[in-house]
Amino acid sequence: MLRISKLTDYAIIILIRLALNAQRIVSAAGIAEEVHLALPTVSKILKILAEAKLVISFRGPGGGYQLAKNATETTIAEVVLVMEGKLAMTECCAPINDCDLDSLCAVKENWQVINKMIFSVLAGFTLHDMIRPLEKSSMKLRGIPVTVQGIGHD
């Protein structure tokens, strides 16, 4: 199963909450309350996001967090990269490849192409896109027609 971690999912939820309050500085406790997550989890994620410059941290009374840039400029790929590291569908796509079959593999290049395509899809969606439901209509992915099925209520 291909899956992002809970922390990455939560990071996107937190960033979307900040995007909805773009002009406001929101405390970690306020964010935790609004998104129904534990404060230590929210604080941990915000620290990672601040180090990656996806959010700005304000200290002192009235301090908190705010998006570092517009929600239309932050891609889902950026968030995944910050939270998970480089996307690697298979061992041969990882920065350090420890696969015993690497020199004999007949599908390595194909996995690397697929890996890049998935990253490109994630890079095609922004925080702003995630604020509202995505359209359940046909999309084009590098010239290949892709129909979104099984999402939401049909």
Residue pairs with C-beta under 8 A, 6 or more apart in sequence:
2 89
4 80
4 83
4 84
5 83
5 84
7 41
7 44
7 45
7 83
8 79
8 80
8 83
8 84
10 35
10 37
10 41
10 42
10 45
11 45
11 48
11 49
11 79
11 82
11 83
12 76
12 79
12 127
12 130
13 35
13 37
14 31
14 35
14 37
14 42
14 45
14 46
14 49
15 49
15 54
15 55
15 67
15 71
15 74
15 79
15 127
16 71
16 127
16 130
16 131
17 26
17 31
17 34
17 35
18 26
18 31
18 55
18 65
18 66
18 67
19 67
19 71
19 127
19 128
19 131
20 131
22 66
22 67
22 70
22 71
24 66
25 58
25 62
25 63
25 64
25 65
25 66
26 34
26 64
26 65
26 66
27 63
27 64
27 65
28 39
28 42
28 43
28 46
28 64
28 65
29 39
30 64
31 42
31 46
31 64
31 65
32 38
32 39
32 41
32 42
32 43
35 42
45 83
46 55
46 57
46 65
48 82
48 83
49 55
49 65
49 82
50 56
50 57
50 65
52 82
53 68
54 67
54 68
54 69
54 74
54 78
54 79
54 82
55 65
55 66
55 67
55 68
56 65
56 66
56 67
56 68
57 63
57 64
57 65
58 64
58 65
58 66
67 74
67 127
70 128
71 126
71 127
71 128
71 131
72 126
72 127
72 128
73 126
74 126
74 127
75 122
75 123
75 124
75 125
75 126
75 127
76 122
76 123
76 125
76 126
76 127
76 129
76 130
77 87
77 119
77 120
77 122
77 123
78 123
79 127
80 87
80 122
81 87
86 94
86 95
87 93
87 115
87 118
87 119
87 122
88 94
88 95
88 115
89 111
89 114
89 115
89 118
90 99
90 111
90 115
91 97
91 98
91 99
91 102
92 99
92 102
92 105
92 108
92 111
92 112
93 111
93 112
93 115
99 105
102 108
117 141
117 142
120 141
120 142
121 141
125 134
133 152
134 148
134 151
135 148
136 148
136 149
136 151
136 152
136 154
137 148
138 145
138 146
138 147
138 148
139 145
139 146
139 147
139 148
140 146
